[in-house]
Amino acid sequence: MRSFIRRRKRLFRWLMARSRRLAPQNRLGDKYVAWINFRLFQGRWPSKNKMLFNDVLYRLKTSDEIRDPLRVFVTDKEFGKLYIKAIVGDAYNVPTLAVLRSKQEVASYTFPDVCCIKATHGCGQVIMRLTGEDIDVEEIKSWFDLNYYRNGREANYRDLTPKVIVEPLIFGTPNPLQYKFFCWNGRPRFLRAYHGPPGDRQRVLFDMNWADLDYGLNWPKAETLPPRPDTFEEMKNVAAQLAAGFPGMMRVDLYSDGHKVYAGELTNINSNVTSRFNPPDAEEAASALLFAEGDP
């Protein structure tokens, strides 16, 4: 059985790499890659009309809505802060220490001893500098050659200008408590809270009353539950305001230490439609919660 699973994973990786490489970089090619990837990750074909979590995300990813100028604008981590400032105020933004717009600026910039360095035009390109240790400047410069769209075919990334943004560590730690709110038509419906020490982060799904849900997303339900933060009502309000400008789905990522709230990112396509619920049939329960009419 394990040998079969390993072979299947290798086949999946080969098919994904081949589809990305051979499909044209246009909307028809994007839809083909999204269709293949959905089948590989979800184990089924996407539906044209079912109101299921991943199917709705798939339809957003393959529709013209994902190229809406505002969705593209907030995908850029520098410009996303302008949106946050306009909607809820600059106090909710993580401060910006620098925006580096070329490899030459990276080479000449003196990075603070403690900081977070990330690409504004991608996902996962992050370096945490904690104590003035050496950092790989060549790796940071290589981010300017990255077009994140080519990897996952998320069209909102396609035309972003490569940049590097430098920030202080949120609350002085590389692992701040994080809360990701899943919103539908501007209304937060459930969230995933991250807690625990580095290397053993726990992920728990909660509804808008801070009742834990009996399932997980990509991971099993955590064994321990974080306490309800004192800023929970404030976070719900901030998430609702930030998501209000986007019909359909939007994920709003927030940070809090129980006293202060920061807005991290607005995420159009959660995990590029690769996430699965644990157990798998929980997708129906989560979807009923997410897409219910009226207030949660």
Secondary structure, DSSP 8 states (H G I E B T S, - for coil): -HHHHHHHHHHHHHHHHHHHHHS-SSHHHHHHHHHHHHHHHHSS---SS---HHHHHHHHHHSGGGG-HHHHHHHSHHHHHHHHHHHH-GGGB----EEE-SHHHHHH----SSEEEEETTSSS-EEEE-SS----HHHHHHGGG--HHHHH--GGGTT----EEEE--GGG-SS--EEEEEEETTEEEEEEEEESSTTS-EEEEEETTS-B-S-EESS---SS-----TTHHHHHHHHHHHHTTSSSEEEEEEEESSS-EEEEEEESSGGGG---EESTTHHHHHHHHHS-SS--
